[in-house]
Structures are given as structure tokens and as C-alpha cells.
Amino acid sequence: MAAEFDFDVAVVGAGPAGLTAGLYAARAGLRACMFDAVGYGGQLAQTDWIENYPGFPEGANGFDLADLMKGQADRFGVEEIDCPVTAVRCLGEGFAVETECGTHAARTVVLATGARPRKLEVPGILELEGRGVSYCATCDGSFFRDKDVAVVGGGDTAVADVLYLARLCRKVYLIHRRDRLRAAASYLARLQELENVELVWNSTVVQVGQDQGALSSVEVEQVASGARRTLDVSGLFVAVGTVPNTEFLAGAAPLDDYGYVVALEDGVTAVPGLFAAGDVRTKALRQVVTAVSDGANAAQSAVAFLQGQ
């Protein structure tokens, strides 16, 4: 192996996809590192309960599951570098992974930076982040115990947030812009059993109110009629999709119109030696189980690439 390279495989990101990619690369006997800027586990570590990950018939706590994945990667010697990656540059042969702490040379790179919550375009909402507006119910839900809150969204994440918050809060409003939710049937069945949840259909958030610098209300508008209603809530949890963490790539990888890395199921991109795994990759289903399989596929593709050089 070429001495000028620090690593054979550099994994950018430490969520389920990155942890699995690092594990598979290290088990294959490669020098593998994993760049982690915000703490391992990604969105998984911020999820209260996972019910659809195989091998856990009663479900599993997201942080605990992430911790198990991290321990397994550590066992096989994946080196962890706790520093944000600012750029990835192709060197012709290999890559330069630039960070705030220095630059590392790697023969291959697996992009597993995941995605972050999409934000609402509502006047004044950014100023209330951390003051009543949150994107993580399991992180911040306990601050709103016995209070009224609202959740915006219609997918699995939004309904899971409602199920979690309903155990803590006095009342939970679920605001959705359509007349039907996209969440899995198992979630919907549990949602219907909750007496302290009110569904606010065909509505969008158009304004937020504040009192002494903290959120005090949310104004919603009916999509069809334009009629407005004010909900007196102390917390607003936003779950309206994600945005890929790809800004730092700056042309280093092919992206689709939404900013996701264009890659096949094996993680292969149009750039030789550059692979993508997890929520950052173009695909139909973004779940923990698909992130893990992506990580394994991308690492195996990196192994095959290096063997073919």
C-alpha cells in the first residue's frame, strides 16, 4: 500500500452508514478512519425508539443502538478523527480530506454525512430556535412536560415525535398540510389511541408568536380557505423532511437537483474511488436499515476498487 496515504478508506460521517462502512473496511484489513464532527450516531442517536430495525423484536433506543454500532467499529480498529471536514479534493490518485484540524490523504473516500432537518420558512422562527422551536423531540421534549406543544409534518418522524411527546405533554397538535399522513400504518394505529392529540389537517404554519423571547403561539392557515387559527403552545417541533449535508463538497461529487450525492446501490459514484452511503445518497427509502446496508455496500465497493488498482 502506498506510503503517501494516511488511510486506505476515509469515511466522512459517523451515523449508521458511516459506522458500518468503517467497520466493514477495517474488517477487510484496510486502514480506515472516520471523521465525526457532531458525535457518533447521527439522527439515530437522537431517536427515542426504533421499532423496525431487525433483531430487536421489542424495539431499541436509538442512542443505545448507535452506541453498540460505535463499539463494534472501535473493536476492529477504526480510527476516529473528531474534526469537521471542510472539503474533499480529488488528487488524481486518491483524495485530500481537508478539516479544520489539518488535511489527510486517503486512497478512497466514503461520503456518509447524512442529512439535517429541513426548516420552515416562517418569519421569526429562526430567532426562536432553542427558545421553543426544536427539530428533535427526544432531545428537547422533557423541557415541555405538562405543556401544550405542536408538531409539524406528516411522515414517520413527525408521528414518532407526537407519540413521544404525548407521554410528556398536556396536549399535542399535529399540523399537516394534507388530509392524510404518510406515516407507517403501525404508527397511525398508535396515534389514534391517544386522547391528548389533535390533528390539524390541511394547514400550514404561517406565523409564530413570542412572549419575553420564547415561543408562545403558532398561527396556522387552511390551505384551501385561507382561514387562520392560533394555537397557544410553548413548543413547536418541526419534522418536514431533510436537507443533505453536501455543501462542503463544492463540485467534488455529482449531486442531484436536491443536493443528494448521485450513487448506485453499491455506493459507486461517477468519481473513481469516491463512494456514498446513507441518507446523503440518492434513493427512495431513508431508514436506519438502509443506511447500514449502504455502509456495507460502499465499503465493499471501496475494497474492490483498491484490489483492482
Backbone bond lengths (Angstrom), bond angles and torsions (degrees), N, CA, C in turn:
res aa  C-N    CA-C-N  psi(-1)  N-CA   C-N-CA  omega(-1)  CA-C   N-CA-C  phi
1 M - - - 1.453 - - 1.529 109.26 -
2 A 1.345 115.22 142.38 1.456 120.35 -174.65 1.519 111.18 -63.69
3 A 1.333 115.20 132.53 1.464 120.39 -174.98 1.515 111.89 -73.63
4 E 1.353 117.35 -23.57 1.453 118.93 -175.28 1.519 113.42 -73.43
5 F 1.307 117.19 -9.93 1.459 120.52 179.51 1.521 110.42 -96.26
6 D 1.339 115.64 136.29 1.459 120.16 176.89 1.518 111.56 -73.45
7 F 1.352 115.29 -35.08 1.464 120.14 -175.96 1.527 110.47 -141.48
8 D 1.316 114.76 153.64 1.458 120.23 172.92 1.524 110.44 -80.34
9 V 1.341 115.89 -40.29 1.461 121.67 -179.92 1.525 109.07 -132.76
10 A 1.319 115.66 122.10 1.466 120.64 174.71 1.525 107.47 -108.49
11 V 1.314 116.01 119.02 1.459 121.60 179.52 1.526 107.88 -100.09
12 V 1.316 116.15 122.26 1.464 120.63 -179.65 1.523 107.54 -100.34
13 G 1.326 115.90 105.44 1.461 121.30 -176.73 1.516 111.01 119.80
14 A 1.334 116.44 146.52 1.464 120.69 -175.17 1.519 112.35 -132.57
15 G 1.333 116.49 32.93 1.456 120.28 170.83 1.524 109.78 -82.33
16 P 1.326 118.44 -165.62 1.468 120.53 179.72 1.525 113.35 -55.81
17 A 1.339 117.28 -39.64 1.466 120.19 179.63 1.521 111.15 -67.23
18 G 1.335 116.79 -46.53 1.452 120.33 -179.45 1.515 113.26 -66.01
19 L 1.326 116.42 -42.14 1.467 120.34 178.61 1.521 110.96 -62.10
20 T 1.325 117.05 -40.65 1.460 120.15 -179.89 1.521 111.19 -70.76
21 A 1.333 116.57 -40.65 1.463 119.41 177.77 1.523 110.97 -60.79
22 G 1.332 116.20 -44.08 1.454 119.31 178.14 1.516 112.22 -62.52
23 L 1.325 116.00 -42.96 1.461 121.31 178.69 1.525 111.15 -58.55
24 Y 1.334 116.73 -50.04 1.465 120.69 -177.38 1.523 112.01 -66.49
25 A 1.321 117.02 -38.05 1.462 119.77 178.93 1.521 111.18 -66.47
26 A 1.326 116.53 -43.76 1.469 120.10 -179.69 1.522 111.82 -66.57
27 R 1.336 116.00 -39.47 1.477 119.98 178.57 1.526 111.37 -64.47
28 A 1.337 116.23 -25.37 1.465 120.42 178.28 1.525 112.01 -81.93
29 G 1.323 116.78 2.51 1.457 121.26 177.38 1.510 114.58 87.18
30 L 1.328 117.37 14.09 1.456 120.87 -179.80 1.518 110.95 -92.71
31 R 1.312 115.85 154.10 1.462 121.21 173.89 1.531 106.94 -78.55
32 A 1.307 116.06 107.86 1.467 120.68 -174.01 1.518 110.81 -118.18
33 C 1.329 115.67 139.49 1.452 121.03 173.75 1.517 109.03 -129.07
34 M 1.305 115.42 161.22 1.454 121.06 -178.38 1.532 108.07 -136.08
35 F 1.324 115.96 120.93 1.461 121.01 179.17 1.519 108.82 -89.77
36 D 1.315 116.20 124.82 1.463 121.91 -174.86 1.519 108.77 -134.63
37 A 1.341 115.14 113.95 1.460 118.67 -175.96 1.521 113.62 -98.78
38 V 1.334 117.81 -24.81 1.467 119.51 -170.79 1.531 113.85 -123.55
39 G 1.307 118.36 5.96 1.461 120.43 -178.00 1.518 110.84 107.41
40 Y 1.323 116.66 135.79 1.457 120.68 -174.74 1.528 111.81 -66.21
41 G 1.309 113.86 155.54 1.466 120.03 177.00 1.512 114.34 105.48
42 G 1.341 117.26 -26.64 1.459 119.49 -179.75 1.521 112.16 57.57
43 Q 1.337 116.00 -141.11 1.458 120.63 -179.15 1.531 111.56 -66.11
44 L 1.342 116.66 -25.98 1.464 120.03 178.70 1.522 110.77 -59.04
45 A 1.325 117.03 -43.24 1.460 121.10 -177.14 1.523 112.29 -66.66
46 Q 1.335 117.15 -15.49 1.456 121.16 179.85 1.523 112.22 -102.51
47 T 1.319 116.24 8.76 1.465 121.11 -178.01 1.524 109.73 -100.37
48 D 1.311 115.46 128.91 1.460 120.19 -175.16 1.529 111.98 -64.95
49 W 1.324 117.03 -50.14 1.460 118.70 -173.52 1.522 110.53 -145.99
50 I 1.328 116.54 131.11 1.468 123.19 178.57 1.519 108.43 -108.99
51 E 1.329 117.35 119.51 1.457 120.84 -176.94 1.526 113.48 -104.51
52 N 1.327 117.85 -13.89 1.466 119.64 -172.62 1.517 113.45 -116.30
53 Y 1.341 117.40 22.68 1.459 119.85 175.19 1.525 108.47 -95.11
54 P 1.328 118.55 121.33 1.471 121.32 -174.85 1.526 113.09 -57.29
55 G 1.318 115.17 143.24 1.458 121.09 176.71 1.513 114.24 99.35
56 F 1.340 116.49 -5.29 1.460 120.95 179.81 1.530 108.47 -127.48
57 P 1.334 117.01 81.13 1.471 120.57 -172.88 1.521 114.28 -59.58
58 E 1.329 117.57 -27.14 1.457 120.84 178.89 1.531 112.27 -98.02
59 G 1.330 116.08 3.99 1.454 120.13 -176.35 1.516 111.33 90.33
60 A 1.317 116.23 173.36 1.465 120.87 -178.77 1.520 110.01 -150.06
61 N 1.327 115.94 146.84 1.451 121.60 173.72 1.529 109.01 -69.07
62 G 1.331 116.67 134.83 1.455 120.44 -175.54 1.512 113.45 -61.01
63 F 1.326 117.55 -43.88 1.463 120.10 -179.37 1.525 110.81 -64.17
64 D 1.331 116.23 -42.04 1.467 119.72 -179.80 1.525 110.90 -63.45
65 L 1.339 116.59 -40.00 1.459 120.23 179.44 1.527 110.56 -65.72
66 A 1.323 116.99 -41.70 1.462 121.14 177.06 1.522 111.03 -62.66
67 D 1.326 115.91 -38.23 1.469 120.62 179.93 1.526 110.92 -64.58
68 L 1.329 117.00 -38.78 1.465 121.05 176.88 1.529 110.77 -64.22
69 M 1.326 116.66 -42.00 1.466 120.57 178.38 1.519 110.73 -63.31
70 K 1.332 116.38 -42.34 1.464 120.57 179.54 1.528 110.50 -62.97
71 G 1.331 117.58 -43.40 1.458 120.81 179.45 1.513 112.32 -61.85
72 Q 1.326 116.73 -36.10 1.460 120.30 179.60 1.528 111.22 -69.45
73 A 1.336 116.53 -40.37 1.460 119.82 176.85 1.533 110.89 -64.65
74 D 1.331 116.04 -41.38 1.466 120.41 178.37 1.526 111.20 -61.14
75 R 1.317 116.11 -38.86 1.466 120.86 -177.29 1.525 111.83 -58.89
76 F 1.337 116.13 -33.16 1.466 119.23 -178.04 1.529 112.47 -96.70
77 G 1.311 116.45 9.96 1.455 120.12 168.45 1.510 116.81 86.68
78 V 1.326 117.75 25.38 1.464 119.45 175.50 1.528 108.48 -69.29
79 E 1.313 117.04 124.76 1.458 120.96 179.88 1.525 109.65 -81.64
80 E 1.318 116.92 130.18 1.455 121.04 -178.40 1.520 110.11 -104.55
81 I 1.338 115.55 131.74 1.459 121.99 178.93 1.521 107.49 -118.36
82 D 1.325 116.43 109.01 1.468 121.78 -175.48 1.518 109.99 -86.16
83 C 1.327 115.48 77.00 1.449 119.98 -179.01 1.526 109.53 -156.86
84 P 1.325 118.68 135.54 1.465 120.50 -179.30 1.525 112.57 -64.90
85 V 1.325 116.40 137.17 1.459 121.83 174.68 1.523 108.27 -84.19
86 T 1.326 116.62 128.40 1.463 121.56 -178.11 1.525 112.70 -102.60
87 A 1.335 117.42 -20.55 1.466 120.20 179.63 1.524 109.76 -166.25
88 V 1.323 115.23 153.83 1.459 122.58 171.84 1.518 106.75 -126.53
89 R 1.338 116.98 121.75 1.460 121.08 -177.83 1.518 110.57 -119.79
90 C 1.335 115.99 134.38 1.456 120.75 176.14 1.520 108.84 -78.02
91 L 1.321 116.68 132.04 1.470 122.10 -178.06 1.519 112.43 -100.56
92 G 1.325 116.13 9.87 1.465 119.63 -173.07 1.506 109.37 91.57
93 E 1.312 115.78 -57.38 1.469 122.23 169.61 1.524 106.15 -125.28
94 G 1.321 115.86 108.97 1.450 120.59 -177.70 1.523 111.78 90.43
95 F 1.338 115.06 -174.06 1.457 121.13 -173.24 1.524 110.57 -139.65
96 A 1.309 114.76 152.08 1.458 121.36 170.58 1.525 107.35 -105.16
97 V 1.315 116.40 121.21 1.462 121.61 177.74 1.522 106.71 -102.38
98 E 1.312 116.04 107.69 1.456 121.56 -175.87 1.528 109.90 -92.76
99 T 1.319 115.33 134.05 1.464 121.05 178.80 1.520 109.25 -130.94
100 E 1.319 115.76 172.56 1.459 120.50 176.39 1.525 111.67 -69.19
101 C 1.336 116.00 -11.86 1.466 120.73 -177.58 1.525 112.75 -109.75
102 G 1.327 117.97 3.59 1.454 120.67 -178.25 1.520 111.53 137.01
103 T 1.325 116.05 178.64 1.464 122.47 -177.25 1.525 109.92 -115.42
104 H 1.333 115.38 138.31 1.460 122.13 179.25 1.524 109.27 -122.88
105 A 1.322 116.68 139.80 1.456 121.91 178.98 1.525 109.41 -98.80
106 A 1.321 116.02 133.31 1.471 121.25 -178.66 1.524 109.85 -136.54
107 R 1.301 115.07 144.70 1.464 119.42 179.54 1.525 111.10 -71.87
108 T 1.320 117.08 -35.48 1.461 121.52 176.11 1.522 109.18 -138.00
109 V 1.338 115.36 161.18 1.464 121.27 179.22 1.517 109.46 -134.90
110 V 1.330 115.74 134.57 1.468 121.93 172.27 1.520 107.70 -110.32
111 L 1.324 116.29 116.67 1.463 121.26 177.61 1.520 108.93 -85.35
112 A 1.328 116.74 116.86 1.463 121.92 -179.04 1.526 109.23 -139.11
113 T 1.327 115.65 46.66 1.458 121.05 -173.26 1.526 113.41 -83.03
114 G 1.317 117.35 -5.19 1.454 120.18 174.57 1.516 113.35 67.49
115 A 1.322 114.77 -154.60 1.461 121.32 -177.88 1.524 108.74 -142.85
116 R 1.303 115.55 160.81 1.480 121.38 -179.30 1.530 108.39 -117.66
117 P 1.316 117.27 160.27 1.464 119.93 -178.92 1.525 112.60 -61.07
118 R 1.321 115.12 138.49 1.460 120.55 174.80 1.538 109.04 -76.09
119 K 1.316 117.06 141.65 1.454 121.27 -176.97 1.525 111.19 -101.22
120 L 1.310 115.24 154.68 1.454 121.22 178.06 1.526 109.73 -82.12
121 E 1.334 116.10 141.78 1.459 121.03 175.96 1.526 108.31 -93.24
122 V 1.313 114.38 77.51 1.461 122.11 -179.03 1.526 108.22 -125.93
123 P 1.318 118.17 130.13 1.476 120.44 -179.42 1.528 112.23 -54.55
124 G 1.323 115.77 130.69 1.455 121.70 175.07 1.511 115.91 83.33
125 I 1.337 117.98 -4.06 1.465 118.83 -173.91 1.530 111.95 -74.14
126 L 1.328 116.87 -33.23 1.464 119.31 -179.20 1.525 111.42 -63.66
127 E 1.331 116.53 -36.33 1.458 120.56 -179.34 1.520 112.42 -68.26
128 L 1.331 116.91 -17.38 1.464 120.87 -177.82 1.530 112.67 -100.80
129 E 1.324 117.56 4.40 1.461 119.58 175.11 1.526 109.14 -63.57
130 G 1.316 116.06 128.32 1.451 120.51 -175.22 1.515 113.29 82.08
131 R 1.319 116.35 -2.03 1.471 122.19 178.48 1.531 109.71 -126.30
132 G 1.312 114.94 34.34 1.450 121.22 -179.91 1.513 112.87 126.75
133 V 1.320 117.62 -25.63 1.465 122.08 177.01 1.521 109.18 -98.39
134 S 1.331 116.76 127.16 1.461 121.70 -175.42 1.523 110.11 -139.59
135 Y 1.331 115.23 157.27 1.462 121.77 176.52 1.524 110.61 -118.83
136 C 1.316 116.39 12.09 1.471 120.93 -178.76 1.523 109.43 -145.88
137 A 1.334 115.64 101.55 1.467 120.52 -177.72 1.522 112.03 -65.45
138 T 1.321 117.12 -39.56 1.463 119.21 -178.41 1.521 112.08 -71.82
139 C 1.341 116.12 -24.96 1.469 119.12 177.55 1.526 111.36 -76.01
140 D 1.326 116.09 -42.27 1.463 120.33 -168.19 1.521 114.91 -115.80
141 G 1.328 117.40 -4.58 1.460 120.31 -175.24 1.515 114.48 -57.19
142 S 1.313 117.04 -35.27 1.467 120.51 -176.47 1.531 112.48 -64.90
143 F 1.349 116.88 -20.73 1.465 119.99 178.62 1.530 111.75 -71.88
144 F 1.322 116.34 -12.98 1.465 120.21 -174.22 1.529 111.60 -116.90
145 R 1.303 115.97 26.59 1.461 120.76 179.16 1.530 110.37 -59.31
146 D 1.335 114.95 131.22 1.471 123.29 179.25 1.532 113.04 65.05
147 K 1.326 117.22 21.72 1.462 121.33 176.78 1.523 109.99 -116.89
148 D 1.317 116.96 170.98 1.463 122.44 177.28 1.526 108.85 -94.52
149 V 1.342 115.87 134.57 1.460 121.01 -179.03 1.524 109.67 -137.61
150 A 1.322 115.95 169.07 1.461 121.85 176.51 1.521 109.60 -132.21
151 V 1.322 115.44 148.41 1.461 122.91 175.23 1.526 107.09 -121.77
152 V 1.328 116.80 136.62 1.464 121.72 178.07 1.522 109.06 -111.45
153 G 1.336 117.14 127.08 1.452 121.58 178.30 1.512 111.00 143.68
154 G 1.335 116.04 175.38 1.455 119.30 -178.60 1.509 114.48 -143.26
155 G 1.332 117.46 5.44 1.456 121.18 -178.95 1.518 112.95 -98.84
156 D 1.325 115.58 -167.60 1.459 121.42 -178.23 1.528 112.03 -58.35
157 T 1.326 116.52 -43.08 1.459 119.73 -177.22 1.522 111.26 -62.77
158 A 1.327 115.98 -44.80 1.461 119.76 -179.16 1.525 111.66 -62.32
159 V 1.329 116.83 -45.79 1.462 119.74 -178.73 1.523 110.73 -68.86
160 A 1.329 117.60 -38.14 1.464 120.09 176.34 1.526 110.52 -61.41
161 D 1.341 116.64 -37.73 1.462 120.44 176.74 1.525 110.78 -63.24
162 V 1.328 116.21 -42.16 1.462 120.09 179.24 1.525 110.48 -62.72
163 L 1.315 117.13 -45.12 1.469 121.23 -179.93 1.527 110.97 -59.86
164 Y 1.323 115.78 -39.39 1.464 119.83 179.41 1.528 111.04 -70.34
165 L 1.323 116.43 -47.25 1.464 120.52 -176.14 1.525 112.07 -68.70
166 A 1.335 117.27 -29.37 1.469 120.32 -178.94 1.519 111.77 -62.80
167 R 1.336 116.90 -22.58 1.461 120.72 178.06 1.523 111.78 -78.17
168 L 1.330 116.60 -19.35 1.460 121.20 -174.53 1.523 113.09 -110.06
169 C 1.315 115.79 -36.60 1.461 120.57 -169.00 1.530 111.99 -97.03
170 R 1.324 114.50 158.52 1.461 120.55 179.42 1.527 110.47 -68.98
171 K 1.328 116.13 -44.63 1.456 120.74 178.58 1.522 109.25 -147.06
172 V 1.350 114.69 145.27 1.458 120.61 179.12 1.526 108.78 -128.85
173 Y 1.322 116.63 122.71 1.457 122.18 172.83 1.530 108.69 -94.38
174 L 1.315 117.68 134.69 1.458 121.66 173.17 1.525 107.82 -110.67
175 I 1.315 115.72 111.94 1.464 122.32 -176.69 1.526 109.04 -99.14
176 H 1.343 115.78 124.28 1.466 119.87 -179.32 1.524 109.23 -137.62
177 R 1.312 116.21 139.38 1.460 120.71 -174.88 1.528 113.61 -77.24
178 R 1.324 116.99 -8.39 1.463 120.27 178.54 1.528 109.81 -116.31
179 D 1.344 115.97 -176.83 1.469 119.90 -178.13 1.516 112.33 -101.69
180 R 1.334 115.67 12.01 1.452 119.59 178.88 1.518 109.29 -156.06
181 L 1.332 116.49 144.95 1.459 121.69 -177.51 1.527 111.06 -86.82
182 R 1.334 115.71 156.01 1.463 121.33 178.24 1.523 111.87 -97.49
183 A 1.303 117.36 -2.35 1.469 121.51 -174.53 1.526 111.74 -66.62
184 A 1.333 115.23 159.92 1.462 121.75 179.99 1.524 110.66 -63.53
185 A 1.331 115.11 151.66 1.462 121.05 -176.79 1.522 112.54 -58.07
186 S 1.326 117.01 -35.66 1.469 119.87 -179.30 1.521 111.25 -63.33
187 Y 1.336 116.45 -35.45 1.455 120.48 176.64 1.528 110.95 -69.54
188 L 1.318 115.82 -42.72 1.462 120.33 -176.47 1.521 111.43 -63.39
189 A 1.326 116.81 -38.21 1.461 120.24 179.94 1.517 110.86 -62.07
190 R 1.313 117.57 -41.31 1.461 121.36 179.07 1.522 111.21 -70.62
191 L 1.328 116.34 -33.25 1.457 120.69 -179.68 1.529 111.32 -63.35
192 Q 1.318 116.48 -38.97 1.462 121.53 -177.63 1.524 112.67 -67.96
193 E 1.321 117.46 -17.27 1.458 121.18 -178.69 1.529 113.10 -85.15
194 L 1.321 116.76 -9.93 1.462 120.71 -173.97 1.527 111.01 -88.59
195 E 1.319 116.07 126.98 1.462 120.68 -177.83 1.526 112.91 -87.94
196 N 1.314 117.21 -16.42 1.469 119.67 -177.87 1.530 112.32 -102.06
197 V 1.338 116.44 23.01 1.462 121.70 178.91 1.527 109.43 -118.02
198 E 1.329 115.98 132.30 1.466 121.41 176.33 1.529 108.80 -120.12
199 L 1.322 116.64 127.66 1.457 122.07 178.44 1.526 109.50 -89.00
200 V 1.317 115.55 126.45 1.460 121.87 178.59 1.522 107.50 -109.45
201 W 1.325 115.91 94.32 1.463 122.56 -171.73 1.532 111.88 -80.25
202 N 1.345 114.22 158.46 1.470 122.21 171.35 1.527 112.58 48.93
203 S 1.308 115.85 42.12 1.463 119.76 -174.61 1.524 111.50 -136.71
204 T 1.316 115.29 150.21 1.463 121.55 175.24 1.527 109.46 -127.26
205 V 1.325 115.28 154.91 1.465 120.47 176.47 1.524 108.49 -81.22
206 V 1.316 117.52 125.78 1.463 121.38 -178.53 1.521 113.01 -116.38
207 Q 1.327 116.51 -16.78 1.458 118.78 -178.46 1.522 110.10 -159.03
208 V 1.331 115.82 149.61 1.459 120.79 174.83 1.522 108.58 -123.35
209 G 1.325 115.01 144.76 1.454 120.13 177.35 1.510 110.62 -109.51
210 Q 1.301 117.45 156.34 1.454 120.58 -179.59 1.517 110.89 -139.62
211 D 1.309 113.59 155.39 1.452 121.69 177.92 1.514 107.87 -137.42
212 Q 1.319 116.80 116.29 1.468 123.17 -179.02 1.534 111.18 55.31
213 G 1.341 115.69 41.89 1.452 121.08 174.38 1.511 115.49 82.55
214 A 1.330 117.96 5.13 1.472 120.96 179.49 1.526 109.74 -123.31
215 L 1.314 116.66 152.71 1.458 121.22 179.28 1.525 110.78 -60.10
216 S 1.331 115.55 134.85 1.464 119.69 179.07 1.522 112.71 -127.14
217 S 1.342 117.04 -18.98 1.457 119.40 -179.23 1.515 110.97 -162.42
218 V 1.342 114.39 161.72 1.455 122.18 175.92 1.519 107.11 -131.43
219 E 1.329 116.28 129.70 1.466 120.18 176.75 1.521 108.70 -102.48
220 V 1.331 115.96 127.43 1.466 121.01 -179.17 1.520 108.96 -114.77
221 E 1.328 114.08 153.05 1.467 120.29 -178.91 1.514 110.26 -126.77
222 Q 1.325 116.82 132.81 1.454 122.06 175.62 1.529 109.17 -66.46
223 V 1.323 116.33 130.22 1.455 121.56 -176.31 1.530 111.32 -60.81
224 A 1.321 117.95 -44.15 1.467 121.85 -175.11 1.515 112.98 -80.74
225 S 1.319 117.03 -49.82 1.466 120.63 -172.00 1.518 114.36 -91.15
226 G 1.318 117.14 -22.46 1.457 120.39 -176.27 1.514 113.46 80.74
227 A 1.337 117.02 1.56 1.464 120.77 178.75 1.529 109.88 -65.49
228 R 1.306 115.92 141.50 1.461 120.30 -176.43 1.524 111.40 -114.60
229 R 1.335 114.02 154.26 1.464 121.75 -179.57 1.514 108.25 -145.36
230 T 1.296 116.76 139.63 1.460 121.08 178.87 1.524 109.97 -104.53
231 L 1.333 115.58 128.61 1.468 122.39 177.59 1.528 107.71 -106.89
232 D 1.310 116.62 121.27 1.466 120.59 177.73 1.529 109.05 -82.19
233 V 1.324 116.34 100.66 1.466 121.66 -177.08 1.518 109.99 -133.14
234 S 1.323 114.92 152.65 1.465 120.80 177.74 1.524 111.73 -96.05
235 G 1.346 116.16 -18.64 1.453 120.06 -177.48 1.512 111.70 -136.45
236 L 1.334 116.32 143.53 1.463 122.74 175.79 1.519 107.87 -129.95
237 F 1.325 116.20 117.03 1.463 121.94 -178.57 1.523 108.47 -107.44
238 V 1.330 115.60 119.96 1.457 121.95 -173.43 1.530 109.79 -99.20
239 A 1.349 116.44 124.31 1.467 122.10 179.10 1.521 108.39 -140.40
240 V 1.334 116.11 70.13 1.464 121.63 -174.02 1.529 112.19 -117.24
241 G 1.307 116.72 34.34 1.453 119.85 177.90 1.513 112.37 105.90
242 T 1.324 114.72 -173.53 1.463 120.44 -174.02 1.526 111.35 -133.68
243 V 1.330 114.10 163.81 1.462 123.09 175.68 1.531 106.80 -124.68
244 P 1.334 119.18 129.03 1.471 120.34 -177.70 1.517 112.16 -66.96
245 N 1.322 115.37 144.47 1.472 121.35 178.44 1.527 109.25 -88.27
246 T 1.320 115.52 77.90 1.469 120.15 -175.80 1.522 113.37 -127.71
247 E 1.326 118.43 5.57 1.461 120.10 -176.53 1.531 112.21 -59.06
248 F 1.310 116.73 -33.36 1.462 120.63 -175.46 1.528 112.89 -70.48
249 L 1.331 117.62 -13.71 1.461 120.33 -174.87 1.523 112.63 -72.81
250 A 1.320 117.75 -35.09 1.471 122.35 173.17 1.526 112.79 46.69
251 G 1.322 117.01 53.31 1.459 120.85 176.47 1.509 115.31 89.04
252 A 1.326 117.95 -1.89 1.467 120.58 -177.89 1.525 112.41 -73.69
253 A 1.339 117.01 -21.26 1.460 121.50 -178.45 1.520 109.37 -136.51
254 P 1.328 117.92 149.69 1.466 120.23 177.57 1.527 110.67 -72.53
255 L 1.346 116.69 129.84 1.457 122.03 -178.32 1.529 109.67 -118.97
256 D 1.335 115.71 150.80 1.453 119.07 174.48 1.528 109.72 -85.13
257 D 1.326 116.88 -174.49 1.467 120.63 -175.76 1.524 113.04 -64.82
258 Y 1.333 117.42 -18.43 1.456 121.60 -178.56 1.528 112.58 -100.63
259 G 1.332 116.48 -0.16 1.453 119.91 177.39 1.512 115.24 95.32
260 Y 1.340 117.99 2.24 1.459 121.07 178.48 1.530 110.16 -82.44
261 V 1.326 116.30 149.14 1.462 120.76 -179.18 1.526 109.35 -73.54
262 V 1.314 116.10 127.24 1.467 121.20 178.95 1.523 108.57 -77.74
263 A 1.316 115.58 114.16 1.463 120.88 -178.43 1.514 109.41 -152.01
264 L 1.329 116.32 150.45 1.454 121.90 177.90 1.529 109.87 -77.49
265 E 1.339 116.01 177.77 1.461 119.58 -179.23 1.523 112.38 -63.59
266 D 1.329 116.74 -23.84 1.466 119.76 177.25 1.523 111.78 -84.74
267 G 1.336 116.64 4.53 1.456 120.56 178.04 1.506 114.92 85.09
268 V 1.313 118.16 -3.54 1.463 122.06 -175.48 1.531 110.62 -73.07
269 T 1.328 116.39 131.02 1.461 121.95 174.23 1.532 108.99 -105.96
270 A 1.319 115.72 -179.00 1.463 120.48 179.11 1.527 112.05 -74.83
271 V 1.334 116.80 -9.96 1.464 121.31 179.50 1.526 108.85 -97.96
272 P 1.317 119.28 116.71 1.468 121.24 -178.92 1.529 111.82 -56.38
273 G 1.329 115.42 128.31 1.459 120.28 177.99 1.514 114.14 88.38
274 L 1.331 117.29 -3.79 1.460 121.42 179.92 1.526 109.40 -111.38
275 F 1.328 116.51 125.84 1.459 121.69 -174.38 1.530 109.50 -127.59
276 A 1.328 116.04 162.23 1.465 120.55 -179.50 1.519 109.30 -136.17
277 A 1.340 115.83 145.41 1.464 120.66 -177.82 1.514 110.00 -149.42
278 G 1.321 115.60 147.14 1.457 120.72 174.04 1.516 113.25 87.74
279 D 1.334 115.70 -157.57 1.457 121.64 -173.80 1.516 113.59 -63.48
280 V 1.323 118.26 -18.40 1.461 120.86 -179.17 1.523 111.99 -76.61
281 R 1.330 117.49 -13.76 1.472 122.17 -176.09 1.531 111.20 -90.47
282 T 1.329 116.18 149.95 1.458 121.18 174.33 1.529 109.44 -66.53
283 K 1.336 116.87 121.15 1.458 121.03 177.59 1.519 109.09 -170.70
284 A 1.326 115.91 168.78 1.459 120.93 -175.02 1.523 112.81 -84.45
285 L 1.331 117.42 -36.63 1.461 121.13 -173.68 1.522 110.73 -119.13
286 R 1.325 116.20 122.58 1.468 121.42 178.09 1.520 108.73 -113.90
287 Q 1.324 115.80 98.25 1.448 124.24 -179.38 1.524 108.10 -136.91
288 V 1.338 116.70 167.56 1.464 120.32 179.05 1.527 110.23 -59.91
289 V 1.322 116.54 -42.50 1.463 119.82 -176.53 1.526 111.44 -65.76
290 T 1.345 118.31 -35.25 1.460 119.34 178.40 1.524 110.73 -76.47
291 A 1.322 117.34 -30.26 1.469 119.98 176.16 1.522 110.70 -65.22
292 V 1.325 115.99 -42.76 1.463 120.44 179.24 1.524 110.87 -63.58
293 S 1.329 116.95 -44.91 1.469 119.23 179.84 1.526 110.66 -66.49
294 D 1.337 116.76 -36.07 1.460 120.06 175.14 1.527 111.16 -59.54
295 G 1.330 116.31 -44.38 1.456 120.30 -179.16 1.515 112.12 -60.75
296 A 1.336 116.23 -42.53 1.463 120.51 178.55 1.520 110.75 -64.55
297 N 1.338 116.83 -44.51 1.462 120.89 -179.62 1.523 112.03 -63.80
298 A 1.324 116.64 -44.21 1.459 120.41 -178.74 1.529 111.16 -63.88
299 A 1.330 116.46 -42.51 1.468 119.88 178.90 1.520 110.94 -64.08
300 Q 1.333 116.67 -41.97 1.455 120.00 178.71 1.529 111.03 -64.14
301 S 1.330 115.89 -37.35 1.470 119.50 176.85 1.524 110.35 -65.59
302 A 1.326 117.43 -37.03 1.463 120.42 177.54 1.525 110.73 -65.59
303 V 1.333 114.99 -40.63 1.481 119.38 177.43 1.522 109.86 -60.29
304 A 1.324 117.04 -47.68 1.466 121.23 -178.99 1.528 111.18 -62.74
305 F 1.339 115.80 -39.44 1.469 120.14 178.69 1.530 111.06 -61.68
306 L 1.329 116.57 -46.02 1.457 120.54 -178.72 1.524 111.48 -67.08
307 Q 1.314 116.43 -36.60 1.466 119.86 178.34 1.526 111.31 -66.61
308 G 1.335 115.93 -28.52 1.471 120.29 -178.64 1.510 114.08 -84.68
309 Q 1.328 117.45 -10.07 1.462 119.41 -179.87 1.525 111.63 -73.65
